[in-house]
């Protein structure tokens, strides 16, 4: 039976390697810890978004399963109605019952890397996952520095209630974040997903929250939370575990819990105003200067 209350759907976008999966998996663990039925959909062709929720146990991707079933010959409706794909072939349980899905990508040098996102969501809908599993939270972990329509699908179709952009204070991360804001702005007025805020995840050469806060304010948004470069995160990820599971009493675990609350309860969204090339160039110069100052020794 379909549930009446709406599912809280959240999308994380950002430059590759910026820590989206770390954020997404730890927040999923928090929501599960609180008794919310949670699903994470990994939308990166590397198919490693859910590894920390499953102790590094690899799961088949949606595209891999569909290729095995002859996706080139059959449509989604035929695959589902013909019972050629079962739910447990593409949906796996992780920490505290978090449902884990990896969209997957094309075979090397063939096809569109973002197609897996479109196909995965369509398949999950046809299998009745959104309606039949009494979900409370769905998290999309999406690669954001590749210009591809497939990766923009959660934005265009308004799947997520709001989008959170993960960035550090380095220029390439902010450049990618600004491009993502362009995509959000392009679709926000056509029932696309709005920007919920910026998540500051400390990576790279400098740690400067004020730069990221300035970027967020400039595009018309806010920094909704910040995660420091804590060695506890890396230590736990060596064992493919979230901080919430492996180090539940740590300070960093509490920071993830605070971020999870802020995002879940967020009501302020915006159609962002991306920075101009000139404004980006100015910001890049300041980032370079701060980096030089940090690594200049007298």
N, C-alpha and C positions, 0 to 999 in steps of 0.2 A: 504494500500500500504506500502510495506517495505521501510524504510528510507535508504538512501545511506550512511550516515555517521556512523562511528562505535560508539558503546556504550562504555562509560568508565566504566569498571568493576573492583571493588575494593573488596578485602577480608580482614577482620580483624580476626586474630587468637590471642589466648592467654589463659592463665589459667582461669578457672572458677572463677568468682567474681572479676576479675581484672579491669573491667570497659569497656569491649568491646562494650556492648550495649549502654552505656552512650556516648562513642565516636561515634559509628555508627549512633545513632539516632540524635545527635546534628549536625553531618556533613550532614546527609540527610536533616535536617531542613535548614541548610545553603544553600545547593544546590537548594532546592525548593524555598527558599527565593530569589535566584538569577535567578529564572525562568527556571531551568533545570528540566526536567521530571525525577523523581527519584523513584527507587524501592528499598526497603529493604527486604531481605530474611533472616528471623531468622532461624538459623541452630542449635539451642540449644533445646534439648528435653523439657526443662522447658517452652518453648514457650512464653517467656516474652521479647523477643528482641525488639518488636515494641510498647510496652506498653506506652512509653513516647511520642510516636507520635500520640497516639489515646486516651490520657486521661484515661488510665487504663481500656479501654473497651476491653474485651477479644474477640479474633477472633478465629473461628474454624481453626484447623490446617489442612494441606493437608492430612496427614495420617488419621486424624479423619474422614474427608469427604470421603476419599477413602474406609475406613472401612465400613462406612454407605452404600456405593454403592456396596459392595461385592467385594472388591479388591482381595480376595482370589480366586474368580471365574472368574473375568474378567481382561484382560490386559489393559494397558493404552490406547492403540489404540481403543479398544472397548468402554472404558469409555468415551473417547472424541468424537469419531465418532458417538456413540450412543446418544450423548447429555445428558449423565447421570451426567456430571459435567459441570457446567457453570462457567465462569470466576469469576463472582461476589460471588461465593461460597468459593473461596480460595484467592481472591485478594480484599483487603479493602483499602479505602482511609483514610489517616491520615492528619496531619498538612500540610496545603498548597498543598494538593493533593498528598502527598507522598504515593506511592502504598506499602502496607504492606502485607507480606506473612509470615506465620509461618509454617515451615516444620513439626514440631511436632516429637513425638517419639513413640516407641512401647508401647503396654500395659505393665504394670508392670511385670517384670520377663519373658517377652516374646520378642524374636527378637533382632535385632541390633539397637542400639541407633542412629547410623549414617545413617541408611537406609532412614530416612525421607529426608535427604539432596538430595540423589540420585533421589528418587521418585519425590520430589517437583520440582527440576530443569527440569526433563524429562517432567513432566506434564505441567509446564509453557511453555515449548517449544512447546509441542503439541497443547496447547491452543492458541499459537501465541502471547504470551505476549511480548516476546523479539522483535518480528518483527512488531507487529501490534499496539503497544502503543507509538511508537516514543520515546522510552526511551533515555535519555542522560546519566544517571548514574544508575548502579546497585551496591548495597552494600550487601555483604555476611557477616553476623555476625556469626562466627563459633567457637564452643567450641574447645579448643586446647590442653587440658591436658588429654584427653581420647584417648588411642591408638585404633583407629577404622577406617577401610577403608572408611566408609561412610563420616566421617568428613574430610578425605583427598581428597575427590572427586574434590573439586574446584582446588586443587593443581595438581592432576593427569591429569585432563582433560584440564588444562590451561584456565579455565573459566575466572579467574580474570586476568587483565592486570598485576597486581602486588599484592603482599600480604604484609600487614603491621601487625607486631607483637606488641601487646600491652603488656607492662610489667611494673612492679614497680621495686624498688631496693631490694626487699626481695628475698631470695634465691630460694624459691619454684617457684616464678614467672619467674625468670631467668632460672631456670632448665627447666620449661615448654617451655619457649621461645627457649631454645637451642634444645629441642626435635622437636619443630616445624621447626626450621632451618634444622634439619636432614631430615625431610619430604620434605621440599622445595628442598634441594640439591639433594635428591633421584630422583625427577621428573623434575627438571629444565632443564636438558639436553635432555629430551624426550618430549618436547613441553609442559611441565608443567609450572605453574605460578612461576615467579621469586620473590625474596624478594625486596620490594620497600623501606623498612626502618623499624625502630623501633619507636613506639610511647611510650613515657614515661608518664605513668599515676600514679601520686603519691598515693600510698596506703601503708598500713603496718607501721612497726615500725620506719623506717628511710626514709628520703628524701635525696637522694644522686644521683644527675644527673651524676656526674663523673663516678660512677660505671656502670651505664647503657650505657653511652657513650663508656666506655672501652669495655663493652660486645659487643656493636654494631660494634665497630672498629675491634674487635678480630674476629668476624664472617664475616667481609668484607662488612659491611653496615654502616649505619649512623642513628642517632636519628633525625627523620624528624620533631618532635614537642614534646612539653611537656605540660601536663595539670596538674596544681597544685591541691592540696586537698582543694578545695574551698567550704565553707559551702553553698554557693549559689546553687551548684549542688544538694546537698542533700535536701535542702529546696524545690527546684522545683520538685524533683523526688517524694517527699511526695505526691504531687498533680499529679504525673505521667505526667509531662511536661518537655520538653527540656528547657535548658537555653535560647536557641534562641527564643522560643515562650514566655516563662514566664518572662525572664529578658533580653530582647534584647539589652538594653543599658549598660549592665554590662561589666566589664573588662574581666570576664571569657568568655562571649559571643564573644568578639572580639578575644580571644585566640582560640576559636573553629573556628571562621571564618578564622583566619590565618592558622590554621592546615588544614582546608578544602582546601584552596588555594594551600598550599604546596603539599598536596596529589594529588589533581586533576591535577596539572601541573608537577608532578614528572616524570622525564625521566630516572633517574638513577636507575637501578635495578642490582641485583647480584644473583648468585648462591652461597649461603653462605657456609662458612667452619665452621661447628659446633665445639664448644670447646671440648677438650678431657676430660675424667674423672678427670685427674690430674689438668687440668686448672680450671675445675668447682669446684673441692675441694679447690683449692687455693682461688678462688673467694668467696666460701662459708665461709672460715675462715675469710676473710677480712670483710665480711658482719656481721658475728657474733661479731667481734671485734668492729666494728663501733656501733653495737647495744648495746654492753656492755658499751661502752664509753658514749653513750647517756643516759643510764639509771643507771649509777653509780653516786651516790651522796656522796660528801665528808662530 
